[in-house]
Amino acid sequence: MSYQIPHQDMMFLLKEVFSLKQKFEDIEDFAEFDEDLYSAILEEAGKFAAGVLQPINQSGDEEACQFDNGLVTTPQGFKEAYQAFVQGGWQSLTASPNYGGQGLPKALHVLVEESFYSTNTSFCLYGSLTAGAYHLLQAHADEELKQTYLPKMISGEWSGSMCLTEAHAGSDLGLLKTKAQPQADGSYKISGSKIFITGGEHDMAENIIHLVLARLPDAPAGPKGISLFLVPKFKLDSDGALGNRNGVMCGSIEHKMGIKASSTCVMNFDDAEGYLIGGEHQGLSCMFTMMNLERLSIGIQGIGLGEMAYQQANAYAHDRLQGRVKDLDGTAPIIKHGDVQRMLNQMQAFNQAGRALGVWLGSYLDIAHHSQDPVKVAEANEMAALLTPIAKAFFTDMGYEVCTIGQQCFGGHGYVKEWGMEQHVRDARIAQIYEGTNGIQALDLIGRKLVANQGSYVNSLLEIIGKDLDSFDKSEQKTLVEDKLVEFAALSKLIIEKADADTQQLIACDYLHYSALVIYGYLWLKMSQPLILSGQESSFAESKTNLATFFFKRLLPKTLGLKASIENELG
């Protein structure tokens, strides 16, 4: 079946649930944007996703990237799709207009990106890494480097990668060994090897701009001794034209379980010419600008694949005749079976709440980077810091679960390649692993975002939600959410008081899932408020309220087991 962008639900979030126009009213950068523009962009994104990306998704998986003597060839159709992608302006959506970007909100971009992940996850990763790279350069590079590299990256003529991981270090970046030797002309010679580099080499863009973590001579040990460098695949001549090949080569590509049309490379740097980004030994703090954007993007991968899995499973459930149902004569479509309804409801309950959290988090990133109000910026930075690990980990955990549920709806056909469901499962699996495994996200949440600040971020979140709840109608579901928020606060306080570093490791993932489910409860309550739904057509409003009821009856109770598990470990 052809992908259909969930346009109505997306516009419902932008216009009714989070009221972006009002939320951004004091942000000059967004003054010319309105809901009509957002709607038109989403419609075009849906057309591009269904018409350009979806047709090459399965074939790209089957052909995969090919490696030969340092060069990577993407599957048939990818180069043409990439040209259509950059010519359509999709690479430049959120980039600064000062360097050729469109300056649109991240809260909109997460929805565009969802549609691309839905239809071709491998393809979407190339653009995602480039966007993360140019946002990092916008934030930390000097003006000369910005003027030299940003316009071509934002236009999509050049792509980007981030080169962090080394074979011996894994997620512990403090162990990296790549060296940077200062040169008389102010450049650096970069030498070392990186693994698992997404988009490190391919044939779609004429130059690839690598952002590389390395150590200067006599740098302090551990994370404090890491610096960041821009290393282009091709050096530039004095006039900005492409010059000689730099000392960076792809040594091999990985043969993977999924995302096979995304090149995952071993990148070797041999006295490659590079340029310092930010100050010396500031590499990790600079890189987190890109990593946090990528973590949200990878979270959206889970939402996108989950949405595609739902659309296919729902269509199949309406077509597939199997078994008999009480009060119906003859064989019935499996959508009539209660267990199939349960599976589809569970898929949508997670997809739609995740989409809402993605927009909410995106709006905080927009305020953090564009508002001139220091109070709002401070609050937005806190909320972005708290919600990012939750979004990355829970979106991808549930994305994988939703894809496997969708596969289950197909029965044996879900295990057969031609239906496409098994590819969704394979493609979704990596999202729980890269950009910091979900276990690391959970440790970040409980260690840095809860215990380290004595619960101040969580308390701020609860205060924001509490103020919003004051405007909601009284209902049984509102009472349930209010009780969960009190429980959330008490559980967080108990962890701060009783959990040492070892215990935090044991309960971190449970705490992240617990936190996400409580936040989803708030979002489902918000999305099902009669006043918010009043302008929607009856079938949409009924679907929202029914899914909210399903979430509160069947999914929110999962917090009970998670809470008990945490408390048992705390003793």
C-alpha positions in Angstrom: 0.0 0.0 0.0 1.0 3.6 -0.6 2.0 5.7 2.5 -0.5 8.3 3.6 1.0 11.1 5.7 -1.2 11.5 8.9 -1.7 15.1 7.9 -4.8 15.8 10.0 -3.2 14.4 13.2 0.0 16.4 12.5 -1.9 19.7 12.0 -4.0 18.9 15.0 -0.8 18.9 17.1 0.7 22.0 15.5 -2.5 24.1 15.6 -4.7 22.9 18.4 -2.7 20.9 20.9 0.5 23.0 21.1 -0.7 26.2 19.2 2.6 26.9 17.7 1.6 30.3 16.2 0.8 31.5 19.7 3.7 29.7 21.4 6.2 31.4 19.0 4.5 34.8 18.9 7.5 36.5 20.5 10.1 34.8 18.3 11.0 37.1 15.4 12.6 34.3 13.4 9.2 32.6 13.0 7.1 35.7 12.5 6.3 35.0 8.9 5.3 31.4 9.3 1.7 30.2 9.9 -0.4 27.1 9.9 -1.3 27.3 6.2 2.4 27.2 5.4 3.0 24.2 7.8 0.1 22.4 6.2 1.3 22.9 2.7 4.8 21.7 3.6 3.4 18.6 5.3 1.3 17.8 2.2 4.3 18.1 0.0 6.4 16.0 2.4 3.8 13.3 2.2 3.8 13.4 -1.6 7.6 13.2 -1.7 7.7 10.3 0.8 5.1 8.3 -1.0 6.1 9.1 -4.6 9.9 9.2 -4.4 11.2 7.5 -1.2 8.8 4.6 -0.7 9.3 3.1 -4.3 13.0 2.6 -3.7 12.8 1.4 0.0 12.5 -2.3 -0.5 14.7 -2.4 -3.6 17.3 -0.4 -1.7 17.2 -3.0 1.1 17.6 -5.8 -1.3 20.5 -4.2 -3.3 22.2 -2.5 -0.3 25.2 -0.2 -0.5 28.2 -1.6 -2.3 31.9 -1.1 -1.5 34.8 -1.2 -3.9 38.3 0.1 -3.2 37.3 2.9 -0.9 34.2 4.0 -2.8 30.6 3.3 -1.8 27.8 3.1 -4.3 24.2 3.6 -3.1 21.4 1.4 -4.5 19.7 2.2 -7.8 17.5 5.3 -7.6 19.1 6.8 -4.5 21.2 9.4 -6.4 18.1 10.6 -8.3 16.1 10.7 -5.1 18.8 12.6 -3.4 18.8 15.2 -6.2 15.0 15.5 -5.9 15.4 15.8 -2.1 17.9 18.7 -2.2 16.2 20.5 -5.1 12.9 20.3 -3.2 14.5 22.2 -0.3 14.1 19.4 2.2 17.7 19.6 3.4 17.5 23.2 4.3 14.2 23.4 6.2 15.6 24.3 9.7 18.9 25.9 8.7 19.7 29.5 9.2 18.6 31.9 6.4 21.9 33.7 6.9 23.5 30.7 5.0 20.7 29.8 2.6 18.4 27.9 5.0 14.6 28.3 5.4 14.7 28.8 9.2 11.5 26.7 9.8 10.8 25.4 13.3 12.1 22.0 14.5 8.5 21.3 15.8 7.5 21.2 12.1 10.6 19.4 10.9 10.1 16.4 13.3 6.9 15.7 11.4 8.5 16.0 7.9 11.3 13.7 9.1 8.7 11.2 10.4 7.2 10.9 7.0 10.6 10.3 5.4 11.6 7.7 8.1 8.2 6.0 7.5 8.9 5.4 3.8 12.7 5.0 3.6 14.7 5.0 6.8 18.1 4.3 5.1 17.7 7.4 2.8 16.5 9.7 5.6 19.7 9.1 7.6 21.9 10.8 5.1 20.0 14.1 5.4 19.6 13.8 9.1 23.4 13.6 9.7 23.9 16.5 7.3 21.4 18.6 9.2 23.0 17.7 12.5 26.4 18.7 11.2 25.4 22.0 9.8 23.5 22.9 13.1 26.7 22.2 15.0 28.7 24.4 12.7 26.2 27.2 13.0 26.6 27.0 16.7 30.3 26.6 17.2 32.4 27.3 14.0 34.1 30.6 13.3 32.6 32.8 10.7 35.1 31.9 8.0 34.4 28.2 8.3 30.6 29.0 8.3 30.8 31.0 5.1 33.0 28.4 3.5 31.1 25.2 4.3 27.5 26.0 5.5 25.9 27.1 2.2 26.9 24.0 0.3 25.9 21.7 3.2 22.5 23.5 3.7 21.8 23.3 -0.1 22.6 19.5 0.0 25.4 19.8 -2.5 27.7 18.6 0.3 26.7 16.2 3.0 28.0 15.7 6.5 28.9 12.9 9.0 30.0 12.8 12.6 33.0 10.6 13.4 33.0 9.7 17.1 33.2 5.9 17.7 36.4 4.0 17.7 36.7 0.2 17.8 38.3 0.0 21.2 36.2 2.7 22.8 32.5 2.1 21.9 30.3 4.5 23.9 33.2 5.6 26.1 34.5 8.5 24.1 37.1 9.4 26.7 39.1 6.4 25.4 39.4 7.7 21.8 42.9 7.7 20.3 42.6 9.7 17.1 45.3 12.4 17.0 45.3 16.0 15.8 48.7 17.6 15.1 48.8 21.4 14.9 50.3 22.9 11.6 52.0 26.2 11.0 49.2 27.5 8.8 46.6 27.0 11.6 45.2 23.7 10.3 45.7 20.3 11.9 46.7 16.8 10.6 44.2 14.2 11.8 45.2 10.6 12.0 43.2 7.7 13.3 40.3 5.3 12.6 36.6 5.6 13.3 33.9 2.9 13.0 30.1 2.9 12.5 30.1 6.2 10.6 26.7 6.7 9.0 27.1 8.3 5.6 30.9 8.5 5.9 31.2 7.7 2.2 28.6 7.6 -0.6 28.1 8.7 -4.2 25.2 11.1 -3.8 27.0 14.4 -2.8 30.1 15.8 -4.3 31.8 16.4 -1.0 31.4 15.0 2.5 32.2 17.1 5.6 33.3 15.0 8.5 33.1 16.3 12.0 35.9 14.4 13.9 36.7 14.0 17.6 40.4 13.8 18.2 43.1 14.6 20.8 45.7 17.4 20.6 49.3 16.6 21.8 49.5 16.6 25.6 45.7 16.8 25.9 44.2 15.8 29.3 43.1 12.2 29.6 39.5 11.3 29.3 36.6 13.4 27.9 38.2 16.7 29.0 41.0 16.2 26.4 38.8 15.9 23.3 38.7 18.5 20.5 36.5 18.7 17.4 37.7 19.1 13.8 36.1 19.7 10.4 37.7 17.4 7.9 36.4 17.6 4.3 36.6 14.6 1.9 38.0 17.0 -0.7 40.1 20.0 0.2 39.1 23.4 -1.3 41.0 25.6 -3.6 41.5 29.3 -2.8 38.3 30.1 -4.8 36.2 27.6 -2.9 36.2 25.0 -5.7 36.8 21.3 -4.9 40.5 20.5 -4.9 42.6 17.5 -4.1 41.4 14.5 -2.2 42.0 14.8 1.6 43.7 12.1 3.6 40.5 10.4 4.6 39.2 7.1 3.0 36.5 4.6 3.7 38.2 1.3 4.7 35.0 -0.9 4.5 31.3 -0.8 5.1 29.3 -2.9 7.5 26.9 -5.7 6.4 24.0 -5.2 8.7 20.7 -6.6 9.9 18.8 -3.6 8.6 19.1 -0.1 7.1 21.2 -1.7 4.4 20.9 1.2 2.0 22.6 3.5 4.5 26.4 3.3 4.3 27.9 2.5 7.7 31.6 3.0 7.3 35.0 2.4 8.7 36.7 5.8 8.1 40.5 6.0 8.1 42.2 9.4 8.6 45.9 9.6 7.5 47.3 13.1 8.0 44.0 14.5 6.8 43.8 18.3 6.9 41.3 19.5 9.4 40.2 22.7 11.1 39.4 23.2 14.8 35.7 23.8 15.8 35.2 25.6 19.1 38.1 25.9 21.5 40.7 23.3 22.3 39.4 20.5 24.4 35.8 21.6 23.9 35.0 18.9 21.4 32.6 16.9 23.4 30.5 19.9 24.5 30.4 21.1 20.8 29.5 17.6 19.6 26.5 17.4 21.9 24.8 20.1 19.9 24.7 17.6 17.0 24.2 14.5 19.2 21.1 15.8 20.9 19.5 16.8 17.6 20.4 13.3 16.2 19.0 11.6 19.3 15.6 13.3 18.6 15.9 12.4 14.9 16.6 8.7 15.7 13.7 8.8 18.1 11.5 10.0 15.3 12.8 7.0 13.3 10.9 4.8 15.7 7.7 6.9 15.3 8.0 6.9 11.5 8.5 3.1 11.2 5.8 2.5 13.7 3.4 4.6 11.6 4.2 2.8 8.4 3.8 -0.5 10.2 0.4 0.6 11.5 -0.9 1.8 8.1 0.0 -1.5 6.5 -1.3 -3.7 9.4 -4.6 -1.7 9.5 -5.1 -2.1 5.7 -4.3 -5.8 5.9 -6.7 -6.3 8.8 -9.5 -4.8 6.8 -8.8 -7.0 3.8 -7.8 -10.4 5.3 -10.7 -12.8 5.8 -10.1 -15.2 8.6 -12.3 -17.0 11.2 -15.8 -16.2 12.3 -17.1 -13.6 14.6 -20.2 -13.7 16.8 -23.3 -12.1 15.2 -21.6 -12.0 11.8 -22.5 -14.6 9.0 -19.6 -16.1 7.1 -15.9 -15.4 7.3 -15.0 -11.9 8.7 -12.1 -9.6 8.1 -9.6 -9.9 11.0 -10.3 -6.3 12.0 -13.4 -7.7 13.6 -11.4 -9.8 16.1 -10.8 -8.3 19.4 -7.2 -9.2 19.7 -6.4 -7.6 16.3 -8.2 -4.5 17.5 -6.1 -4.5 20.6 -2.9 -4.7 18.6 -3.9 -1.9 16.3 -5.0 0.3 19.2 -1.7 -0.3 21.0 0.2 0.7 17.9 -1.7 3.9 17.4 -1.7 4.8 21.1 2.1 4.7 21.1 2.5 6.3 17.7 0.3 9.3 18.3 1.5 10.0 21.8 5.1 9.8 20.6 4.3 12.2 17.7 2.9 14.6 20.3 6.0 14.4 22.5 8.2 14.9 19.4 6.4 18.2 18.5 6.5 19.3 22.2 10.2 18.6 22.5 10.8 20.2 19.1 9.1 23.4 20.3 11.3 23.6 23.3 14.4 23.3 21.0 13.0 26.1 18.9 12.5 28.3 21.9 16.0 27.5 23.2 17.6 28.4 19.9 15.5 31.3 18.8 13.8 33.1 21.7 15.2 36.4 23.1 13.6 35.8 26.5 16.2 34.5 28.9 13.6 33.0 31.2 12.0 31.1 28.4 15.3 30.0 27.0 16.4 28.6 30.4 13.2 26.7 30.8 13.4 25.3 27.3 17.0 24.2 27.7 16.0 22.3 30.9 13.0 20.6 29.3 15.0 19.7 26.2 17.7 18.2 28.3 15.2 16.2 30.3 13.0 15.0 27.5 15.6 14.2 24.9 16.8 10.9 26.5 13.2 9.9 27.1 12.2 10.6 23.5 15.2 8.8 22.0 14.9 5.7 24.1 11.1 5.3 24.5 10.3 6.3 20.9 12.7 3.6 19.6 11.8 0.9 22.2 8.1 1.4 21.3 8.9 1.8 17.6 10.4 -1.6 17.6 7.6 -3.1 19.6 5.0 -1.5 17.3 6.7 -2.9 14.2 6.7 -6.4 15.7 3.0 -6.0 16.6 2.3 -4.9 13.0 4.2 -8.0 11.8 2.1 -10.1 14.1 -1.1 -8.7 12.6 0.0 -10.2 9.3 0.6 -13.7 10.8 2.9 -15.8 8.6 2.8 -13.1 5.9 4.5 -10.7 8.2 7.5 -13.0 8.2 7.7 -13.1 4.4 9.8 -10.5 2.7 7.4 -9.4 0.0 5.0 -7.8 2.4 7.7 -5.5 3.8 6.9 -5.9 7.5 10.0 -7.9 8.3 12.1 -5.0 6.9 10.4 -2.5 9.2 11.4 -4.8 12.2 15.0 -5.0 11.0 15.3 -1.3 10.2 13.7 -0.4 13.6 16.1 -2.5 15.7 19.2 -0.3 15.2 17.4 2.8 16.5 17.6 1.3 20.0 21.4 1.0 19.7 23.0 4.0 17.9 23.2 7.6 19.0 23.8 6.2 22.5 22.1 2.9 23.4 18.8 3.2 25.2 20.5 2.0 28.3 22.9 5.0 28.1 19.9 7.3 27.6 18.3 5.9 30.7 21.5 6.4 32.7 21.7 10.0 31.4 18.1 10.5 32.5 18.5 9.1 36.0 22.0 10.3 36.7 22.5 13.7 35.0 18.9 14.8 34.6 17.4 13.6 37.9 20.0 12.9 40.7 22.7 15.4 39.7 20.3 18.4 40.0 18.3 16.9 42.9 15.2 16.6 40.8 14.9 20.2 39.7 14.3 19.3 36.0 11.6 16.8 36.9 10.0 19.3 39.3 10.0 21.9 36.5 8.3 19.5 34.2 5.7 18.6 36.8 5.0 22.3 37.4 4.5 22.9 33.7 2.2 20.0 33.3 0.3 20.9 36.5 -0.4 24.5 35.3 -1.7 23.1 32.0 -4.0 20.6 33.8 -5.7 23.5 35.6 -7.4 24.4 32.3 -8.6 20.8 31.7 -12.2 19.6 32.3 -12.7 17.5 35.4 -12.8 13.8 34.5 -11.8 10.4 35.8 -8.8 10.5 33.4 -7.7 13.9 34.7 -7.7 12.6 38.3 -5.8 9.5 37.2 -3.1 11.7 35.6 -2.9 14.0 38.6 -2.4 11.0 40.8 0.3 9.7 38.5 2.1 13.0 38.7 2.1 12.9 42.5 3.4 9.3 42.3 6.1 10.4 39.7 7.3 13.1 42.1 7.4 10.8 45.1 9.2 8.0 43.1 11.8 10.5 41.8 12.4 11.8 45.3 12.9 8.3 46.6 15.4 7.5 43.9 17.4 10.7 44.8 17.4 9.7 48.4 18.2 6.0 48.2 19.8 5.1 44.8 23.6 5.0 44.8 25.4 4.8 41.4 25.2 1.0 41.2 21.4 1.0 42.0 20.8 3.7 39.4 22.3 1.3 36.8 19.8 -1.3 37.8 16.7 0.8 37.7 17.5 3.3 35.0 15.6 1.7 32.1 12.5 1.1 34.3 12.5 4.7 35.4 12.8 6.0 31.9 9.8 3.8 30.7 7.8 4.9 33.8 8.5 8.6 33.1 7.6 8.2 29.4 4.3 6.5 30.2 3.3 9.2 32.7 4.2 11.9 30.2 2.2 10.0 27.5 -0.8 10.0 30.0 -0.6 13.8 30.2 -0.4 14.1 26.4 -3.3 11.7 25.8 -5.4 13.7 28.3 -4.4 16.9 26.5 -5.2 15.6 23.1 -8.6 14.3 24.1 -9.9 17.5 25.8 -13.3 18.4 24.4 -12.3 22.1 23.9 -9.2 21.1 21.8 -11.2 18.6 19.8 -14.2 20.9 19.2 -13.0 22.0 15.8 -12.3 18.5 14.5 -14.6 16.3 12.5 -16.5 13.7 14.6 -14.7 10.6 13.4 -11.3 12.1 14.2 -12.6 13.3 17.7 -14.1 9.9 18.4 -10.9 8.1 17.4 -8.8 10.4 19.7 -11.1 9.8 22.7 -11.3 6.1 22.1 -7.5 5.8 21.9 -7.1 7.9 25.0 -9.5 5.5 26.8 -7.5 2.5 25.6 -4.2 4.1 26.8 -5.6 4.8 30.2 -7.1 1.3 30.6 -4.5 -0.8 29.0 -1.1 0.9 28.8 -0.8 3.4 31.6 -1.2 0.5 34.2 2.2 -0.7 33.0 3.6 2.0 35.4 2.4 -0.1 38.4 4.8 -2.9 37.5 7.7 -0.5 36.7 7.2 1.3 40.0 7.1 -1.9 42.0 10.3 -3.1 40.2 12.1 0.2 41.1 10.9 0.2 44.7 12.0 -3.5 45.1 15.5 -2.6 44.0 15.6 0.4 46.3 14.7 -1.8 49.2 
